[in-house]
Amino acid sequence: MRTTELVDGFRHSAPYVNGHRGKTFVVMLGGEALAHPQFRGILNDVALLHSLGIEVVLVYGARPQIDEGLKAAGIEPAYHNGVRITDEDTLKIIKQVAGALQFDITARLSMSLGNTPMQNAQINLVSGNFVIAQPLGVEDGVDFCHSGKVRRIDALGLRRQLDNNGIVLMGPIAASVTGESFNLTAEEVATQVAIKLKADKIIGFSDTNGIVGEQGEVIAELMPNQVEEMLKTMSQDTSASIGTMAFLKASVDACRRGVPRCHLVSYLDDGALLQELFSREGIGTQIVTESAERLRRASISDIGGILNLIRPLEEQGILVRRSREQLEMEIEQFMLIERDNLVIGCAALYPFEEDNAGEFACLVVHPDYRDADRGSVLLNNIIGQARVRGYGRLFALTTRSIHWFLEHGFNIVEVDALPNKKKQLYNYHRRSKILALDL
């Protein structure tokens, strides 16, 4: 890696390092991820999150390892409605498998050899009875035996360990108030822990970088209702990963119960966790909390709402005045944020195809809604559109918002850096600052 690449990487990740510090992440490692050679790299990255001041709860699963253990013991796995039936013999195997995985994870996170990512990490890894389980019971006359579900989470105990700078490690086995052991799903444990801790994120792993669309592209963001529609299709697909489907179902539940974001990244790609959390583009799919707001492309019927939004700034001279007729011709370039049928934000992407560039223009957010960084939401959408179109650069002209653009990665450039057509229209009397973002 060239020195400039290293420096650029640090600089670009700094806002995310600052933003994530002090936050609580629940990281869920399924058995498939633990079985892959890349799992050691993932644990190194988890240790790095901890060293950056992020509070981490690590939840591990063991589906494939349990199946292998049962096969070796000559025990035929039994299921009802997709749920494993855990009799006494099966529970013994699950305890052995879960215990072995716990020791493997603990050993890896205890390593401190020189010239390794774990050097000087000094991690306190904590496990305990933070989850109280209860049996699933009997369904359709079928006794699930020692298959259970979460009854209670000791959130105060978990918080105490996190406040003491420890990583909490939790597996798929939990005890009940009667002293029995029950087999739980890692997805349920991760979800319930995240809800009770009011965690900022749940992060899961699959064999693809998130959810892949029909054209083979990774879908960057989904709402819970969209995930539910996808799950209907995935349930009919025999090749769909059971672990991925389980995580998606858990993400829907988590989002609707207060966890703002759930991320799904690949355990096959080295550093996918870091790229998802510390880069502007990310690499996987995030399931985000449903909102009364929605981001969408503008249409002719939105002209009135956009005019109401931009007129005050035009009158103050902050924006260049646009007529209704001009807006009607340019409406397809606009994206807007709508809340309860009110246009509360807008921005436009004007193309300069011959210069392989686009202009980010007419960014406005309603004064009553400037507390949630909606301008960044619009900017990120426009950046995504520009990348899809293959543009190499995005530029913007402003007289008042110079620092905002600088904070979002733009650099001040001279008039000569503008596309030729835009250069001819530049108003030297207005003297707008020109900022550019290389894509």
N, C-alpha and C positions, 0 to 999 in steps of 0.2 A: 504494500500500500504506500502510495506517495505521501509525503508529509502533509501536503495541502489537503489531501482527502481525509487524513486523520483529523486535522484541525477543523475542516468543514464539518465533519461528522460530529465532533464535540460541540461546535457552535450551534449547529442545527438542532441538536438534542437538548440543549440547555433549557429551553422553555418547558420541555416536557419533564425534565428532571425536577425543575422547580415546581411545576404543577402537580406532580405525583407525590412529592415529599410529604410525609405525614398521612397519606391516604391508606386505606385498607383494601387489599386485594385478596380475593380467594382464588387460588390457583388449583385447578382440578386436573390431575394427571391420571388418565384412564390406563387400564392394564395394557392396552395396545401401545401406548407411548412408553410405558415402563419396559416393555419387551424389546423396544427398538434401540439400536446402539446409540442413537442420538439423545437418549434420555439423560446421559451424563452431561451433555452440553446444556440441556434444559435446566438441570439442577444447578449448574454453574450460573446460569442466567437468573434463576430464582435467588441465589445467593447475592448476585449483583443488585437485584431489586432491593434486597434487605440492606445492603451496604449504602444504598442511595436514600435510605430513610423511609422506605415503604414498608408498611406493616403487612406481613404475609401469613396467611393460613394456607397450608398445603394439604390438599385432600387427595388421596390416591385410591384408585380402583384396582380390580384384579380379575375381571371377567375371563380373559383368555388363560390366565395362570390357573384359575380355579378349574376351568374345563380340562386343562392338561393334567392337573392333580387328580381330578375325579377319574379321568381315563386311565391314568397309571394305577389307580387303586381298584380299577374294575367296577366303578360305580357309574351307572347310567344317569346322566342329568335328567331331572324332572322339572317340568314347567306347567304353569296354568295361567292362561291369559298373558303370556309373555313374562311371567314372574317366576323366578327360581323357587322351587320347593326345597327347603333346607331341613332335611331330617338329621338325626344325631350323627350318622356316619359322614354325611355331607358337611356338617358343621365342623367336624374334626379336621377335614381337609382344608376348609376355608380358613380356619384358625392358623394352620401350618403355613398356608400360602401367604396370608395377610401378615403374619409375624415375620416371615422371611423377607418380604418386600419392605416392611418397616425397618428392619435392620440394614437392608441394602441402601435405602434412602438415607438413613441416619449415618451410615459409614461414609457415603459420598459427601454429605454436607458437613462432615467432621474433618475432612481432609484439609491439610494446610501445607502441602509440599511447596517448596519454592518453584518458581517458574510455572505455576499453574494458576488458573483463575481463582482458586480457593486460598491462595497464599494470604496469610494475615486476616482471614475472614472472621475467625473466632465467633462462630454462630452457636447460640444456645437453642438447641432443638428440643421442643417440649411436646410430650404426648400425655394424655390423661383421660379421665372420664368426663369430658366436656359435653358428651352427647348421652342422653338417657333414651333408651329404645323401648318399644312396646311391640308385641306380636301383631302380625297382619291378621291372624285368626283364621277363620274358616270362610270360604267363598264357594258357592255352588256345591257345597258338600265336600270341598277339597280343603284339607288342613295344610296351611303353609308351614306349620311347625316352627322352625327357628328363623324363618324369614320375617323381618320386622320393618318398622318405620320409625321415624324420629318422633319422640314424645316431647322432649324438652331439650333446650340448648342452654348451657351455663354461659351466658353471654358475659357476665361479670368476671368469671374465671378466665375466659378467653381474653377479655380486654386487659386483665391484669398481666397476663403473660406477654401480650403484645406491647404493653406499656413498659415492660421490663426488657424490651429489646430482643425478645425471642421470636423464633419462627415456630408456629404451632403445626404439628404434623398429625393428621387424622386419617384413619383408615375405614374400611367397610364393616368393621365389627364394633358393636356397642352393647353395653350392659343395660339391663332393666332394673327397676326398683326391687324386683324379686331376686336379683343376683344372677339371672340367666343371661346368656350371650345370644345376640341376634345378628343376622346377616342383613346389612342395609345396602342400598345402592350409593355409590360415591356421589352421583348427581344429586340425590336428595340431601345427603349430608352437606355438600357444598352449598346448595340453595338455601337450606334452612340456616346454616351458619352465616351466610352472607346477609340474609334478611334480618336475623337477630342482631348482628354486629353493625347493621346499617352500612355495609361495605360499599365501596365506590365501584368495584368491578368484580365480576367473575370471569376467569380466563380458562378456557378449555382447549383441548388439542384433538385434531383429527388427522386423517391421512391426506387431506387436501387443505389448501390455504383458505379455509372458510367454506362458504357455500358458493358453488360454481353455477353460473347461469347457463342458459341454452346455447349461447355463443362461445362457451368455454371461458368466459370472463369471471373473475371473482367479484361477487356482489359485496360492495364495501359496507352497506348499511341496510338493515331491515327492521321494520316494526314488528312487534309481537303478532299482530293479526296476519302479517305477511308470512311469518314463520309458520303459523298454524296452517295456512293454505299449502305451503310447501310440504309440510309433514304429511298431509293427506296423500300427496303424490308419492313421497318417499316411502310411505308405508306399503305401497303397492309394488315397490321396486325391490326385488330380492337381493340386489347388489348393494343396497344402501347400508351404511355402517350402523350397527345397533348402537354403538357408543355415541356416534354423532347425533343420531335421532334422540337419544336419551338426553344429551346435553342441550339440544335445541328445545325440547319440551321443558327442561328445567329452566332454561333462559327465559322462556315466556312467563313462567310462574314467578321467577325472580324479578323481572322487569315490572310486572304488574303489582308486585308487593314492595316496591321501593328501591330496588337496585338499579341505578341509572344505566349501566352499560354491561353487556356480556360479550366477551370477545372469543372468537373461534379461530385458531391458527393451526398451522401444520407442525406435527412433531417430526416430519421428515426433513425440514429445511433448517439448517443450522442458523440460529439467531433469529428465528421468526418471532419469538416472544418480544425481543428487544426492538425489532423493526416495527412491530405493531404498536408498541407503546411509546417509542421515542422518535418517530419520524412523522412528518406531515402527511405522507401518503398512506402509512400503515401497510399491511400486507394481507390481512385476513378479513373476516366479516364481523361486524359488531351489531348486536341486537340492542336497540335503544328503547327507552321508555316512551310509551305512546303519549302524544301531546295533543292539545286542542289546536296546535299550529301545524301547518304543513307548508313545505317548500314545493313550489311548482312553477311551470312555465306560464307566462302571462298570455292572455288572449284579448281580443278586441273588447270584450265586456269588462275588462279591468282598467280601461283607459281612465275612467272617472276616478277610481281609487288611487291610481298612480299619480294623476294630476293633483289630487288633494294632498298627497304625501310630499310631492316635490315643489309645489308652488311656494310655500313659505321660504324655502331655501333659495329659490330663484329670485324672489323679491329681495332677499338679503344679499344677493350677488354671489352666493356660495356656489350655486349651480348655474350653468348656462341655460337660458330659457329654451324650452322646447314647446312648440305649438301642438295642439291636439292632432293636427294633420301629420306632423312629423312623427309623433308618437304612434299613430296608426300605422305608418309605414315601417316603423322600427320595432313594433310590439313583439315580434318573434325573437328579438335579441334579449328580451327581459326575462329575468327570474324574479319571483316574489315570494314573500312569506305572508301567509294569510292566517288570521286568527278570528274565529267566529264571524267569517265573511267580511272581515275588515283587512285591507291591505296595510300591513304594519312595517313592511320592508321591501325594498326592491334593489336590483342592480342589473346591469346590462353587459353583454359581451359583444363588442363590435368587431367584425372580422377584417383583417388585412391579409388576405390569402397570399398575395404576391410577395409579401415580406415575411411570411410564415409567422405571423404575430396576431395578437388580439388586444383590444383595448377594454380594460375593466372600467366601466363608467356608471355614472348616475347611482352611486350607492347612497341610499337613504333609509334610515330606520326611524319610525315614529318616536317622538320624544318620550312617550309613556312606556316604551318597550326597549329601552337601551341598557337594560340591566342584565342581559343574558348573552351578550356578545353575538347578537344575531348578524352583525356585520361580518364576522368571521365565518359564520355559516354560509352566507351568500358568497363571500370570497372563495371559500373552499369549493363550493359548487361550480363557480365560474372557472376556477383552476382546473377542476376535473374535466369540464367541457373542453377547455383549451387543449388539455393533454390528449383527449380523445380525437380531437381534430388534427393533432400532430403539430401544434404550434410550438415554436422554440422559445417564445418570449411573450410575456403579458406586461403591458404597460398601463399607466394611469396618470391623469393630470389632476392636480389638486392645488388649492390655495390655502386650505385650512387644516387638512388632515395628514400632513406630512409625517408626523411621528407615528400615527396609526399604521401607515403603510410600511414605515421602517421596521416597526415591531413585528410585522407579518412577513418580513424577509425581502421586501423591495429595497432597491438602491436608487439613489438620485443619479440621473443621467442628464446629458445635454440634449438640446433640440435635435442635433444631428443624429441622435440615436432613434428618433421617431421614424416610422414607416414614411415613405415619400409622400403619399397622399395626405397623411396627417400633418406632416411637416409644413406642407403648403397652407394648411388651415390654421396653423398655430397663431394664437393671438398674443403678439408681443406687448400689447398694452395691458392685457390681463396678467401676463407674466406668471402663469401657472407653473408650479414645480412639476417636473417630469420624473416619474419613478418607474422602474422596470424590475420584473421578476423573471429570472431565467428558469425555464421549465425542464 
